[in-house]
């Protein structure tokens, strides 16, 4: 987006998020000074809108999580007998091979882990909501036994995938899905402790 000029509308907070997203998807570092300059606003205005760079990246990652989840849920619903395993396979395969996420993890491993694993982050919150939705559909009669399972699945999947990538190795979607299937079996049998 070019800087604002006379006769054109002023940039908005949503423009800032969109430009950050475009920068992220181009596998480039999201820089607040560069964003403010491209938007034709002051850095103070950008910070007033999005607060911090970390918060801005969290919003971008939240949007991407929603998109990956939407596709993963389609694949999971096509395999109701293995919905959670299918969702895990779809998500890990799509995200671990996604160059912008890999680039982010390589450039900023500490920040990427904080945003991807953080309990209050958009990635975790949205992923947990997606897994809860799928569990409610696929295992409605076992709601009590599976309480808290969505949080466990998301924590395990994200940790196994991204810690492996940041360590310089390739995560195995099949292996991670196998871990999730084992956890699901334990939860359904009442052997997985909550919390």
Secondary structure, DSSP 8 states (H G I E B T S, - for coil): -----TTS----HHHHHHHHHHHHHTT----HHHHHHHHTS-HHHHHHHH-SHHHHHHHHHHHHHHHHHHHHHHHHHTTGGGHHHHHHHHHHHHHHT-HHHHHHHHH-HHHHHHHHH-TTSHHHHHHHHHHHHHHHHH-GGGTTTTTTHHHHHHHHHHHHHHHHHHTT----HHHHHHHHHHHHHHHHTT-S---
